[in-house]
Amino acid sequence: MNKEASIEELEHYIVSNWEQHWDYDHIYFICLLNGDILSYCLESQMFYINDLNTSISSFEAFELIHKYYINN
C-alpha cells in the first residue's frame, strides 16, 4: 500500500485485505504484530485503534501499518 494512495485506493485495499467486523458491515480490521487492533470505518472514513471509541489520524494509521503489518 502506497502512503500517497487515494481514499478510493485505500478503501479498495482495506476491503480486499482486511477482515470485516462481525457486527458492522462497514468496519474492517487487522491485528497488528504488536497486538493492537486497527480498524477502519467506510462510513466515517476514520481509523480506530483497539476499540471503536479511540480514533487516530490517517498518518498514525499508516505509520502503524508500515511498522507492524506490511514490512514484517
N, C-alpha and C positions, 0 to 999 in steps of 0.2 A: 504494500500500500504506500502510495506517494504522499508526502506531507503537504503537497500543493494540490491534492485531489479536490475536485468539485464536490459539493454536497451530494449530488446525484451519484457520482462515482463512489463516494464514501458509503452511502446507503446501500448501493448495489453490493459492495464488498461485504458489508455487515450482514445483509440478508442472506447472502450466498455462503458465508463462512462462520457466522456465529450461531449460537443456539437460541431458539425462540423461547421467550419466557412462558412458563406453563399457565399463567393466569391472564396474561395480556399479549394479544397477538401483534401489538405494535412495539413491543420491547424485546430487544435481543441482548445477549450477554456472552462474555467469555470469562474463563477462570485464568487469571494471570499466574505466572510461575512463582510470584511472591505470596500467593494465597488470596489476593484481593479479587473481587468480582467486579468487572467493568461492564456496565450496561449502557445501552443507547436506546432512546425513545424516538421512534419515527415521527410521532405527532408533535412533540415539542422540539425535536432536533437537539436534544441535550444529552450529555453523558452523566452517568452516576457511578459512584464508587461504593461498593459493598451493600448499599441499600438504595431504595428509590427516593430517599429523603436528602441524600448528600450529593448535590450536583458538583461537577467540576468543569473547568473550561475545556474547550476542544484542544487547546495547546497542551494542557496537563494530560488529557486522554491520549493524545498522540505520543507524548513522552513515555507514558506507561506502556502503551502498545509496543513501541520500539524497544523499550528496555526489557520488558518482561514477557513479550509474546512473539514478536516477529524475529528478533535477532537471536533467539535461543533455540 
